[in-house]
Amino acid sequence: MLTNHVPSSNHVISLADAVTMTTRYRKNRETVLKTIYVADAVLPTCETFNKAAFSTYMNNEACKAIRIYYGMDEDLCLHAILVGVNEDNEDMVETESLLEADDEVILEEGQRCPPMCPPASVLNEPQ
């Protein structure tokens, strides 16, 4: 379903729901993979981004939301890719000058777990 509207939800869920969802993901994340990829940490538990990285979005009046895409590196490991979204629900990228767009803000390179995992919490405890 296509929509030209930015979501109006506050996106808040309870900690209990977050625990349930992250636990389900950790429990099932390797089951979607072919056996040859299971031990390769193809799917992350989480990714951490610096607060300063988000200030570029928050300080841009035209940015009304942040969209998360998922991409893969050369080792086929999943990564979150974040991009600003305008009021028409469009990615804030210049497709005409995509190869020359040094001023576009697309975030990736988060601290990926594994291998660089945060301290244990109810959202990332091992099974």
Number of C-alpha atoms within 10 A of each C-alpha: 2 5 9 10 11 15 12 8 6 6 6 7 8 8 11 11 10 14 16 13 13 19 19 12 16 19 12 11 17 17 11 10 13 8 10 7 14 14 10 13 17 19 23 18 18 19 17 15 14 9 8 9 14 15 10 13 19 15 9 11 9 13 19 18 20 18 15 15 11 11 12 13 9 6 9 13 16 16 22 21 16 17 22 25 19 20 16 11 19 18 18 19 17 12 10 8 10 10 8 10 12 9 8 14 16 18 15 19 11 15 16 20 16 15 10 11 15 14 7 9 9 13 17 18 12 10 7
